[in-house]
Every structure is written in C-alpha cells, then in structure tokens.
C-alpha cells in the first residue's frame, strides 16, 4: 500500500493498493458515507445507429466519484466493490445521482474522502503500509503423503493444498519408496518457494514426517531450513494449522503478524471468561456502557462491526482514554469466537457493576 497524496484539511487521502491484504485493509478503513474516486469502466449506450452496439452498449473507462452506500470484499475472488450514488464524472456519459459499483483494483489509485479521518483508521492504514508485501509465515502441516499450507495473510489464513505424494506405507515393500518420498518433499518445497518474502516456516503435524522433512531441508535447501521451526500437533490438515495458531507459535516468531496477535488477544479474553473474571465485558450494550465509563483497557471489535453507526466514535473514545483498540478479522477462528460473543468485547481496567 502506498499513499501518494494526503490532504488532511480536506479529508482526502489518495492510496494505491498493491496486494490482496491492502484491499482487505481498505474494506475496513472505508465506511458508508465516505466518498471514493477512481478510474472505472461502465457500459454506455451507443447512439451511432449500430443496433447490436446500441443494445449492448459500449464499455468506456473514465474517472468517477461516488458516495458509498455499501462495501463488499470477497475473500475468494479478491475483489473489493464500493457501491453508491455517483457524485462526479463525465455528465455526457453518466447521469449524476445514479448508482454505480466501483471495483477497487490493485496498482490503481483511489481517493478516499472522509469528513474526519479517525485515529483508528489512520493507524490501520499505517499498519497496512508497514506490512507491505511480506508473507510473515507459512504453516506447513505434513502427514504421510499429504501437505497442507496455511499462508499467514493480514486478512487471515489463506489455505493452499493439499499437496499429494505417492508414498506407500512403511509396512509395504516398495523399492521406490525413498524416491517417492523425495519427489513428495520437492513438491512441497516447490509450493513454498512460490511465495515471496517469507519470514518464517512452521513445520507441523502428527508423527515424524515433519522432522524428516526438516532434515531433508537442512541437507538440500539450507536457506529454507534456517527459517523453519518444528511444532508438533495432534491433527493434520486445516485442523493442524488452527492448532498451531492457538499455541501462539507464529506470534512468538513474528510479533508483526496480525492474525497471530489477534488470536492471542481472543485467547486472553477467553481465558478471562473461563475464570469468571469480573474485569471483562462482551456484547454491544455491556461494552458501550464500559466505554462510556472509561473502564476499557483493551477493546476487541469484529471488522464487520466497524462500519456500523457510532463505532468509529466509540473506538476513538477508547484511544483518547489511552486504551488499546484491536480490529479482529472475521475470516479466522478467533473472529468467529468474537462474533459468538456479540462482535465486541473488552478487557477492563477495573471492575464495574
């Protein structure tokens, strides 16, 4: 993510999103009621007399601005769409006041205008810029002849695989078994090195395959071995990846990783709930009351709640009283647990009645 122009007096920031993580961050920085301007493509009716073209219209690209009414980020397609009323554009091509959906594209500048940029939104923008294009960790869960990868993105876990080998069981006599094991390991290596700027690799899974794979890396791929750690898990596949996250392994390896930090915060909250602590609040009403009393030391809020009415004001209140605000992604297990608690929770400075 890059900021190419900023005018705080006018409430304008022009941004260039560069990665899928950037689009995800923007989907929670942009709010209903903001104005967004960027290049867009729209089908315009053709009046040249060509009936076929007149019926279908002609696609034209131009600069357009709109007041945002709804925001949609689709994780699996990687598309961020902003829908609203057109406020700016070539009036000979489009009627002002009509509706349009602006698809935010990678490496294409977009200008966001807010009446006021709250502190939490600026912080979130700076976090996205700092994270840059780094993929802070890959979790590789290995079983006998299957590997599943968990890519630690800012928006959550992106699963990759499974990668399948053709390794027979140890009890089966197979003269090609060792050759097949090496071919399987190389398939896993090939999958891992596709991703740039990896900081850490966690090798996990039940049994001894993860350790054997680590030994193979030390012999054949020393650069990957240096950034790898081993973490035992009771399960394979995606369940094994979630197990690694709950252990806090990735959080220890890289404090910058947002998902691991968020999972750690949720686990701290759940531990307090498990102890029947009186210094927690969850659910919209309880948390709002705690904020208004100045009792919130740490606010956890689900990303889909951020755009709701007055959420920005409440988050600002917490930060103005020296509290910490953490926006939790709804795309990972911790976010789903927070959602079951009403989408908002707080760890309090002191007990309230």
SULPEDA-V769642 format. One line per field, one symbol per residue. phi: phi as a letter, one per 20 degrees, with the letter a starting at -180 (. if undefined). psi: psi as a letter, one per 40 degrees, with the letter a starting at -180 (. if undefined). Layout:
phi: ???
psi: ???
//
This chain:
phi: .cedbbcffemdcdcdfdcfgfffgffdefcgofdccafbdbedfedeoffffffencfcdbebcbefdbccddffemdddddaefdbrfffdcefneebdeefdfmdfcdddcfbeffffffffffffffldfdfacededcgccccddeeefeqedecofeddcdfffeefbfegfffffffffffggffffeelfebcdecpfmdfgffffffffedcfffffedcdcfcecdmffffffffffmgffffbffffffffffffffffffffelfedcbbngfffgffffemeeebddcfgfefffgmfgffffgfffemeddcedfeecgfffffgfeonbbbeefbfcd
psi: hihehhgddefhhhihheidddddddeedhiheihhhiiihihhhhfeehddddddihhihihiiihhdihhhhddefhhhhhahhehiheedihieiiihhhhiiehihhhhidhhidddddddddddddbehhdihhhhhadfhhhhhhgideahhihaihiafhiidehhheeddddddddddddddddedhifhdihhhiiiaeddddddddddddgdddddeiihhiieiaadddddddddeedddddheehdddddddddddddddddefiefiiiidddddddddefehdhhhhhdeedeiheddddddddddffihhhhhheeidddddddeeeeiiihidihi.
//
